[in-house]
């Protein structure tokens, strides 16, 4: 795409730098946003596991209790299917 009235060379350089800077800034912002988002979700997961009273409460699983239940279920299965 050719511009109708290109800028003089010194201005061209300046404009190019501006666009480059802008692109880099966008990249940086995106990167930090991504980081924040990831950190945030990790933090939430920790909270859920700890069982703070938050609105993710229905996701909360007491892992130890859950594993006990699984073990018991497996033993029960072994007992019932043994011939």
C-alpha positions as CSV (number, residue, x, y, z in Angstrom):
1,X,0.0,0.0,0.0
2,X,1.7,3.2,-1.2
3,X,0.8,6.4,0.7
4,X,-0.1,9.3,-1.5
5,X,2.0,11.8,0.4
6,X,4.8,10.1,2.2
7,X,6.4,11.9,5.0
8,X,9.9,13.3,4.8
9,X,12.6,10.7,6.0
10,X,13.2,12.2,9.4
11,X,9.5,12.1,10.2
12,X,9.1,8.6,8.7
13,X,11.7,7.3,11.2
14,X,9.9,9.0,14.1
15,X,6.5,7.6,13.0
16,X,7.9,4.2,12.6
17,X,9.4,4.3,16.1
18,X,6.0,5.4,17.4
19,X,4.2,2.5,15.9
20,X,6.9,0.1,17.1
21,X,6.7,1.4,20.6
22,X,2.9,1.2,20.5
23,X,3.1,-2.5,19.4
24,X,5.6,-3.3,22.1
25,X,3.4,-1.6,24.7
26,X,0.4,-3.7,23.6
27,X,2.5,-6.8,23.8
28,X,3.7,-5.9,27.3
29,X,0.2,-5.2,28.5
30,X,-1.1,-8.5,27.0
31,X,1.7,-10.4,28.7
32,X,1.1,-8.9,32.1
33,X,-2.7,-9.4,31.7
34,X,-2.1,-13.1,31.0
35,X,0.2,-13.4,34.0
36,X,-2.3,-11.7,36.2
37,X,-5.1,-13.9,35.0
38,X,-3.0,-17.1,35.6
39,X,-2.0,-15.9,39.0
40,X,-5.5,-15.0,39.8
41,X,-6.9,-18.4,38.9
42,X,-4.1,-20.1,40.9
43,X,-4.9,-18.0,43.9
44,X,-8.6,-18.8,43.7
45,X,-7.8,-22.5,43.5
46,X,-5.8,-22.3,46.6
47,X,-8.6,-20.5,48.3
48,X,-11.1,-23.1,47.3
49,X,-8.9,-25.9,48.6
50,X,-8.4,-24.1,51.9
51,X,-12.2,-23.6,52.1
52,X,-12.5,-19.9,52.7
53,X,-16.1,-18.7,52.6
54,X,-16.3,-17.5,49.1
55,X,-18.7,-18.0,46.2
56,X,-16.8,-20.9,44.9
57,X,-17.8,-22.9,47.9
58,X,-19.7,-25.5,45.9
59,X,-16.5,-26.4,44.2
60,X,-14.7,-27.1,47.4
61,X,-13.4,-30.6,47.9
62,X,-11.8,-31.8,51.1
63,X,-9.2,-33.9,49.4
64,X,-8.4,-36.2,52.3
65,X,-12.0,-37.0,53.0
66,X,-12.6,-37.6,49.3
67,X,-9.7,-40.0,49.0
68,X,-10.9,-41.9,52.1
69,X,-14.3,-42.3,50.4
70,X,-12.7,-43.6,47.2
71,X,-10.7,-46.1,49.2
72,X,-13.7,-47.4,51.1
73,X,-15.7,-47.7,47.8
74,X,-12.9,-49.7,46.2
75,X,-12.7,-52.1,49.2
76,X,-16.4,-52.5,49.1
77,X,-16.3,-53.3,45.4
78,X,-13.6,-55.9,46.1
79,X,-15.7,-57.6,48.8
80,X,-18.8,-57.7,46.7
81,X,-17.2,-59.1,43.5
82,X,-15.0,-61.6,45.2
83,X,-16.1,-65.2,44.3
